[in-house]
Amino acid sequence: MILSRISKAVREQNWFAVALEFIIVVAGVVIGFMVTGWAERQNELRDEVRILERLHTEGRELLETRQGLTEFRSRWGDALVELRSELFTGTENSLTVEQCRAIAGSHIYSLPPDSLPTLEDLLATGRLDIIDSRAVRESISAYLLGRDSARNYSDAINNQLVRLASAYPDLMPMDLAPSDDPDDRDGFDRVIDCDLAGMRADNGFRNELMDNIARFQSFTYVGIEPLSERLEEMIAAIEAELGIEPQDAEAAE
């Protein structure tokens, strides 16, 4: 239709009509591109909101898990600190079962979960730039840097651990005892007996335990707590972008 009108205007040398039809064609193309671009932008905005909502949900769930494990580690760390004092200045003749187990496990340094499925998907597909908010992007970058640091610290510290029960078997002999837990597959529990007097007299053991305790504490303060703080900052940035009040987020859990 348009082409026939242009052809007719050219034959009649009606240049004004030719120019007008040309402008109409160009304007139509431009408007078409604008509508398409607007529609694509709206789809991107909807995708961004969905992604931020998923990140928010996953982030809060991860933070709750990490906080529970951090509280457990804090109690464990307090027990180890008390043991340190008991070894050097204590007057007790024996350790409790919990204290002995704390010593036997003083070499265990495991990172709490730190992965967010939605974030991993964005990184794998190269779609992290779909998040338009600068504050959210910066908080995600800070979290990823903190996560790499925590993982590297975990790898480094795990190469320096001493399994005290294996290194000092005479001070921490192990045995098996019948278990009252019906879920135990073999029906036995591992029992560890700690020779407190022998531990106090063995400088090598005390030095190794002190090193394990120091690493346990530094691992908490350097490898775990800072990353949880970065996660909290990322959650706060997402809430600000989505217009979610912190109390609303807590009530929704």
MILO-397042 format. One record per atom (N, C-alpha, C, CB): residue in three letters; x, y, z. Coordinates in steps of 0.02 Angstrom, whole numbers, plus 50000, padded with zeros to 5 digits. Glycine has a CB too. Layout:
<pts>
AlaXYZ...
</pts>
This chain:
<pts>
Met500424994050000Met500005000050000Met500435006250000Met499535000050061Ile500915006350047Ile501355012250052Ile501805012649990Ile501775011950116Leu502055006849969Leu502505006749911Leu502145009049848Leu502784999649900Ser501525007149841Ser501145009349781Ser501045016849782Ser500465005749777Arg500915019649841Arg500815026949845Arg501465030549830Arg500565028949913Ile502025027849854Ile502675030949840Ile502825030649765Ile503235027549880Ser502695024749735Ser502815023849663Ser502405028849623Ser502665016649641Lys501775029749642Lys501335034449607Lys501595041549614Lys500625033949633Ala501815043249677Ala502065050149688Ala502695051449649Ala502185051349763Val503125046349641Val503735047149603Val503565048249529Val504205041049611Arg503085044249502Arg502905044949432Arg502615051949420Arg502395039649412Glu502245054449469Glu501945061049462Glu502425066649483Glu501315061549502Gln503025064649505Gln503525069249529Gln503255073749586Gln503775073549471Asn502835070549627Asn502565073949686Asn503045072649744Asn501835071449703Trp503575076549747Trp504105075249795Trp503885076349868Trp504705079749780Phe503415080749877Phe503165081749945Phe502825075349971Phe502655087749946Ala502435072249926Ala502095065949946Ala502605060449958Ala501595063749891Val503135060449916Val503665055449925Val503995056349994Val504205055949870Ala504155062550010Ala504485063950074Ala504025062150132Ala504685071250079Leu503385063750125Leu502905062250178Leu502835054750189Leu502215065350162Glu502785051050136Glu502725043750142Glu503365040750172Glu502585040550073Phe503935043550152Phe504565041150179Phe504605042350255Phe505165044550144Ile504385048350275Ile504385049950346Ile503915045250384Ile504165057350358Ile503345043750355Ile502875039150387Ile503185032250396Ile502235038550346Val503535029850344Val503865023350347Val504395023250402Val504175021450280Val504835028350402Val505365028650452Val505085029250522Val505825034650438Ala504575033450529Ala504265034250595Ala503965027750619Ala503735039750593Gly503655024050573Gly503365017550592Gly503895012650616Gly502985014550534Val504465012550580Val505005008050600Val505285010050668Val505565008150547Val505385016550678Val505655019050741Val505185017350799Val505785026550738Ile504545018650788Ile504055017250840Ile504035009750855Ile503365019650819Gly504095005650802Gly504104998450812Gly504684996250855Gly504134994850745Phe505284999150840Phe505874997550881Phe505774999850953Phe506495000750851Met505475005750961Met505365008351029Met504885003951068Met505085015551025Val504345001751036Val503864997351069Val504194990751088Val503244996051024Thr504584987951040Thr504934981651054Thr505424982451112Thr505304979150991Gly505814987951109Gly506294989251163Gly505944990251230Gly506714995251147Trp505384993751229Trp505004994751291Trp504754988151319Trp504424999551280Ala504504983851275Ala504254977351297Ala504814973051325Ala503904973751238Glu505394973251291Glu505964969351316Glu506194972051384Glu506554969651265Arg506194978651391Arg506394981651455Arg505914979651511Arg506434989251449Gln505264979551495Gln504774977551545Gln504884970251566Gln504064978551519Asn505044965951517Asn505194958951533Asn505814958351577Asn505284954951468Glu506324962451561Glu506934962351601Glu506794964751672Glu507464966751569Leu506374969851679Leu506204972351746Leu505834967051786Leu505774978751741Arg505364963551753Arg505004958151787Arg505484952551807Arg504434955451743Asp505944950751761Asp506444945651777Asp506874947851836Asp506874944151716Glu507074954251836Glu507494956751890Glu507124956251957Glu507694964051877Val506494958151958Val506114957752021Val506064950552044Val505404960752011Arg505924945951998Arg505874938852017Arg506544936352044Arg505654934551956Ile507094938352012Ile507744936152035Ile507904938952104Ile508284938251984Leu507754945352114Leu507884948452179Leu507454945252233Leu507744955952176Glu506834943452216Glu506404940152266Glu506684933352284Glu505684939452239Arg506934929652235Arg507224923152250Arg507864923852291Arg507374919252185Leu508274928752272Leu508894929952310Leu508734931852382Leu509304935452277His508214935752391His508014937852458His507804931852500His507454943052456Thr507384927552472Thr507154921652508Thr507734916952524Thr506624917852467Glu508144915652474Glu508714911152484Glu509214914152533Glu509064909652418Gly509314920752529Gly509794924052574Gly509574923552646Gly509884931252554Arg508924924652659Arg508674924252728Arg508714917152755Arg507954926852732Glu508554912252713Glu508614905252734Glu509334903452749Glu508324900552680Leu509794905752707Leu510504904252718Leu510754907652781Leu510914906552657Leu510544913952792Leu510764917552851Leu510524914052915Leu510504924752849Glu509904911652914Glu509634908152972Glu510034901752986Glu508894906352961Thr510204898152933Thr510614892052941Thr511294893652969Thr510684888352874Arg511614898852941Arg512274900752964Arg512254903053037Arg512554906252919Gln511744906753056Gln511694909253125Gln511634903453174Gln511104914053132Gly511234898353155Gly511174892453199Gly511834888953208Gly510664887653170Leu512214888053154Leu512864884753159Leu513364889153195Leu513124883053089Thr513324895653186Thr513784900253221Thr513664899953297Thr513694907353196Glu513034899553317Glu512884899053388Glu513164892553417Glu512124899353400Phe513114887153378Phe513404880753401Phe514154881353407Phe513214875153352Arg514474884353357Arg515194885153359Arg515404889653418Arg515454888053293Ser514984894653433Ser515144899153489Ser515154895353555Ser514634904853492Arg514664890853564Arg514654886853626Arg515264882153627Arg514004882753630Trp515424879353570Trp516004874953565Trp516644878753580Trp516044871653495Gly516684884753552Gly517274888953564Gly517344890853637Gly517254895153522Asp516774892453670Asp516794894053741Asp517044888153782Asp516104896253766Ala516824882153763Ala517054876153799Ala517804875253791Ala516684869853773Leu518064876553732Leu518784875953721Leu519174881153761Leu518944876653646Val518914887153765Val519254892353805Val519274890353879Val518894899253797Glu518724887553904Glu518714885253973Glu519224879653983Glu518004882853992Leu519284875353933Leu519774869853937Leu520484872553941Leu519704865253877Arg520604877853904Arg521274880753904Arg521454883053974Arg521304886753855Ser520994886154008Ser521124888354077Ser521204882354123Ser520554892954102Glu520794877254112Glu520824871254155Glu521504867754149Glu520264866354137Leu521774867654089Leu522414864154079Leu522984867754115Leu522574863654005Phe522964874354119Phe523524878154146Phe523424879954220Phe523614884454106Thr522824881554239Thr522734884054308Thr522164880554344Thr522594891454307Gly521844875554313Gly521274872354344Gly521454867754401Gly520894868454293Thr520954865954440Thr521054861554498Thr520644855254493Thr520874865254561Glu520254854454440Glu519844848454432Glu520304842454418Glu519324849354376Asn520054836554436Asn520444830454425Asn520254826854360Asn520344825754484Ser519704828854330Ser519494825554268Ser519074830454227Ser519084819054283Leu518974828554164Leu518574832554119Leu517884829254110Leu518924833454051Thr517394833354094Thr516734830554078Thr516754827354008Thr516184836054081Val516244823553994Val516194820353928Val516194825653873Val515564815953923Glu515814831053884Glu515764836453834Glu516444839853824Glu515244841553855Gln516814840953878Gln517464844153873Gln517954839753835Gln517744845853942Cys517924833353850Cys518374828653815Cys518214828353741Cys518334821553846Arg517574828353725Arg517374828353654Arg517584834753619Arg516624827353648Ala517564840353656Ala517774846653626Ala518504846453607Ala517644852453675Ile518914843553649Ile519634842853633Ile519714838253572Ile520024840053694Ala519354832653573Ala519424827853517Ala519194830953451Ala519014821553531Gly518744835853454Gly518494838953393Gly518794845753379Gly517764839653396Ser519324847553415Ser519614854253406Ser519964855153339Ser520104855653461His520014849753301His520344850253235His519824851153179His520764843953222Ile519184851353197Ile518664851453145Ile518504858753128Ile518034847753169Tyr518624860653066Tyr518484867353042Tyr518094866752977Tyr519144871553031Ser517454867352982Ser517034866852921Ser516644873252911Ser516554860752927Leu516654875652850Leu516294881752833Leu515534880352833Leu516514884452765Pro515144884852861Pro514424884252853Pro514244885152779Pro514044889552896Pro513644883052759Pro513434884052689Pro513504891352668Pro512694881752679Asp513714892452606Asp513814899352582Asp513564900452511Asp514544901152586Ser513204895552483Ser512984896052413Ser512244897852409Ser513124889552375Leu512094902052360Leu511404903952345Leu511244901452275Leu511294911752351Pro510774896752266Pro510644893852200Pro510524899052145Pro510054889352204Thr510134904152160Thr509984909252109Thr510614913052089Thr509454914252135Leu511034914752138Leu511654918252124Leu512124913752084Leu511994920552189Glu512154907452100Glu512584902752063Glu512354902351990Glu512584895752096Asp511694902351980Asp511414902051912Asp511594908351873Asp510654901051914Leu511534914151905Leu511714920351871Leu512444920451852Leu511544926351916Leu512874918051895Leu513584917951880Leu513744913051824Leu513994916051943Ala513414907251825Ala513544902151774Ala513314904251705Ala513204895651794Thr512764908051703Thr512484910151638Thr512704917051617Thr511724909851641Gly513094920451659Gly513324927151642Gly512784932351641Gly513664927051576Arg512254931451682Arg511684935951681Arg511664940451743Arg511044932051677Leu512224941151777Leu512224945151838Leu512054952451822Leu512904944751873Asp512204954651761Asp512064961651743Asp511324963151735Asp512434963451679Ile510894958051741Ile510174959351738Ile509954963351800Ile509784952751733Ile510364963051853Ile510204966951913Ile510444974151901Ile510544963951977Asp509974978651897Asp510114985551880Asp510344989651939Asp509514988751849Ser510144987851999Ser510304991752058Ser511054991452074Ser509894989252118Arg511364997152077Arg512074997452092Arg512214995052163Arg512345004552084Ala511774996952210Ala511874995052279Ala511844987452287Ala511354998352324Val511374984252252Val511314976952256Val511914973652224Val510664974552223Arg512124976152166Arg512704973152132Arg513324973752176Arg512824976652064Glu513424979452207Glu514004980452250Glu513974975752311Glu514054987752273Ser513384974852338Ser513324970452396Ser513444963152376Ser512624971152428Ile513234961252316Ile513364954552291Ile514114953552280Ile512984953152226Ser514444958552251Ser515164958152240Ser515544957452306Ser515414964252202Ala515324961352356Ala515644960952422Ala515544954052452Ala515354966352469Tyr514944951152442Tyr514814944452469Tyr515254939252434Tyr514074942652461Leu515304939752368Leu515714934852331Leu516444935352350Leu515634935952256Leu516704941452359Leu517394942352380Leu517494939352450Leu517594949752379Gly517014940752495Gly517054937952562Gly517024930452562Gly516514940752605Arg516624927652518Arg516564920352513Arg517214917252490Arg515994918452467Asp517524920252439Asp518164917752415Asp518684918052471Asp518404921652354Ser518694923552508Ser519174924352562Ser519064919052615Ser519114931352593Ala518424917752634Ala518274912852685Ala518474905852662Ala517524912952702Arg518344904252599Arg518524897652574Arg519284896752572Arg518224896552504Asn519634901952550Asn520364901552548Asn520654900752619Asn520664907752514Tyr520364904452666Tyr520594904052735Tyr520464897052763Tyr520244909352779Ser519894894252746Ser519724887452768Ser520224882452741Ser519014885552747Asp520394883052676Asp520874878452646Asp521554879052680Asp520954879852571Ala521764885252695Ala522414886352725Ala522444883552796Ala522584893752726Ile521924884852835Ile521934882852905Ile521854875252913Ile521394886452944Asn521504872152866Asn521414864852870Asn522054861052856Asn520874862652823Asn522544864352827Asn523194861152815Asn523644861452875Asn523534864352755Gln523414864752929Gln523834865652988Gln523534862253050Gln523934873053002Leu523024858153041Leu522674855253097Leu523044849353127Leu521984853153077Val522904848253191Val523184842453226Val522604838553256Val523694844553281Arg522534832253235Arg522034827853264Arg522314825053329Arg521824822053214Leu522144828153384Leu522464826653447Leu522364819553470Leu522214831353500Ala521774816853459Ala521644809953480Ala522094804953445Ala520914808153468Ser522294806553383Ser522744802153346Ser523474803553363Ser522644802953270Ala523634809953374Ala524324811753389Ala524524809853461Ala524424819253379Tyr524034809753506Tyr524174808153577Tyr523684802853601Tyr524134814553622Pro523734796653573Pro523244791453591Pro523274789453665Pro523364785353548Asp523854790053697Asp523894788153768Asp523514793053812Asp524624787753790Leu523474799353789Leu523114804353829Leu522374804353813Leu523414811253816Met522174801453756Met521474801453736Met521284794653707Met521334807053683Pro521324789353748Pro521144782653723Pro520404782253705Pro521324777353775Met520274778453652Met519584777653628Met519354770453639Met519514779553554Asp518694769753648Asp518394763253658Asp517684763453629Asp518384761153733Leu517364757753627Leu516674757353605Leu516234755153664Leu516604752353546Ala515634758153667Ala515144756353718Ala514474755453685Ala515114761853774Pro514054751153712Pro513384750153683Pro512994756753680Pro512984744953724Ser512654757753625Ser512294763953615Ser511554763153631Ser512364766353543Asp511264768453660Asp510544768453675Asp510144771353616Asp510404772453738Asp510504773753565Asp510164776853508Asp509974771453458Asp510624782153475Pro509324770453445Pro509114765253398Pro509334766553326Pro508364764453400Asp509534772853312Asp509744774453244Asp510464772653230Asp509634781753231Asp510844770953281Asp511544768953271Asp511564762353233Asp511914768253339Arg511924762253178Arg511914756353135Arg512234750353168Arg512264757953071Asp512794751453203Asp513144745753233Asp512974744653306Asp513884746553225Gly512574749253335Gly512374748453405Gly512894750653455Gly512194741553417Phe513414754153433Phe513944756253478Phe514084763753471Phe514584752253465Asp514324766653525Asp514564773553525Asp515314773653536Asp514204777653580Arg515634778553505Arg516344779553518Arg516414783353584Arg516694783453460Val516834780753627Val516944783753693Val517674786053697Val516774778753750Ile517774792253717Ile518444794953724Ile518574796653797Ile518544801353679Asp519134794353822Asp519324795753892Asp519914800453891Asp519484789053931Cys519864806053926Cys520404811053927Cys520794810653993Cys520114818053917Asp521434809853986Asp521884809754045Asp522094816954060Asp522514805154032Leu521714820254104Leu521844827354117Leu522524828454148Leu521304830054163Ala522724824154195Ala523384824954226Ala523944824154175Ala523474819754283Gly523874819254131Gly524374818254080Gly524394824054031Gly524244811854042Met523824826854015Met523794832653970Met524154838654001Met523064834453954Arg524034839654065Arg524354845254099Arg525114844454100Arg524094845854170Ala525344838254102Ala526064837054107Ala526414836854040Ala526184830654144Asp526034836453985Asp526324835753918Asp526324842553883Asp525944830353877Asn526914845653879Asn526954852253848Asn526774852053773Asn527654855153857Gly526964846553740Gly526814845953669Gly526064845853658Gly527134839653641Phe525704842053698Phe524984841753691Phe524674848553704Phe524684836453739Arg524884851653757Arg524594858253774Arg524724863353719Arg524884860753841Asn525324863153690Asn525484867853636Asn525034866553575Asn526224867253615Glu524944860153558Glu524534858453500Glu523804860453512Glu524584850953484Leu523554859253573Leu522874861153588Leu522784868753586Leu522674858453657Met523274872353612Met523244879653610Met523214882053538Met523844882753646Asp523614878953494Asp523604880853423Asp522914879453392Asp524154877153385Asn522634873553408Asn521974871853381Asn521444876853405Asn521784864753402Ile521474878653469Ile520984883353496Ile521064890153462Ile521064884053572Ala521684892453453Ala521804898953421Ala521544898853350Ala522554900753422Arg521654893453314Arg521414892953245Arg520644892653244Arg521704886653210Phe520364889153292Phe519634888653295Phe519334895553304Phe519414884053353Gln519614899453348Gln519354906253360Gln519454910753300Gln519684909253422Ser520054910553271Ser520194914953214Ser519764913053154Ser520934914753195Phe519634906553147Phe519214904153092Phe518504907053099Phe519194896453091Thr518264907453161Thr517604910253173Thr517594917653158Thr517384909053246Tyr518104921253182Tyr518104928553175Tyr518304930853105Tyr518584931453225Val518704926853070Val518944928853004Val518554925352947Val519684927352997Gly518394919052957Gly518104915152903Gly517344914652903Gly518384908452905Ile517024915752961Ile516304914552965Ile515914920952977Ile516164909553021Glu516064924453032Glu515654930253050Glu515674935852997Glu515904933053116Pro516264937552968Pro516254942852917Pro515824941252857Pro516964944252894Leu515814934852836Leu515414932952778Leu514664933452795Leu515594925752755Ser514474931652855Ser513774932452875Ser513584939852875Ser513654929452946Glu514044944152894Glu513904951352891Glu513804953752819Glu514464955352925Arg514224951152773Arg514134952952703Arg513454950452677Arg514704950152660Leu513254944552700Leu512604941852679Leu512034946252705Leu512524934552704Glu512094948452767Glu511584952952795Glu511544959452755Glu511734954452869Glu512124962152735Glu512134968352696Glu511814967252627Glu512854970852687Met511924961552597Met511624960052532Met510864959552539Met511904953552503Ile510634956252591Ile509914955552604Ile509604962452614Ile509774951052665Ala509944966752652Ala509684973552665Ala509644977552600Ala510134977152715Ala510134976852556Ala510134980452492Ala509554978052448Ala510794979552455Ile509434971552448Ile508874968852408Ile508214971252436Ile508904961152407Glu508144971252502Glu507524973552533Glu507394980852516Glu507554972652609Ala507924984952517Ala507844991952500Ala507624992752427Ala508504995752511Glu507894988652382Glu507714989052311Glu506994986752300Glu508194984752270Leu506774981652337Leu506104979052328Leu505584982752370Leu506084971652347Gly505824987252413Gly505364990952456Gly505094986852512Gly504804993652415Ile505494981952536Ile505284977652591Ile505564980452656Ile505524970252579Glu505134981452704Glu505364983452770Glu505634977352807Glu504794986852811Pro506184978052844Pro506474972252880Pro505964968452922Pro507034974552923Gln505514972152957Gln505024968752998Gln504534964652956Gln504654973753041Asp504384967252895Asp503944963552850Asp504274957052828Asp503754967852788Ala504924957352814Ala505294951452792Ala505304946252848Ala506004953252771Glu505404948452910Glu505424943752966Glu504734940752978Glu505674947253030Ala504204944752970Ala503534942152981Ala503334937052928Ala503024947852981Ala503624937752867Ala503454933252813Ala503794926552820Ala503634936352747Glu504294925952863Glu504654919652869Glu504244914452908Glu505334920852905
</pts>
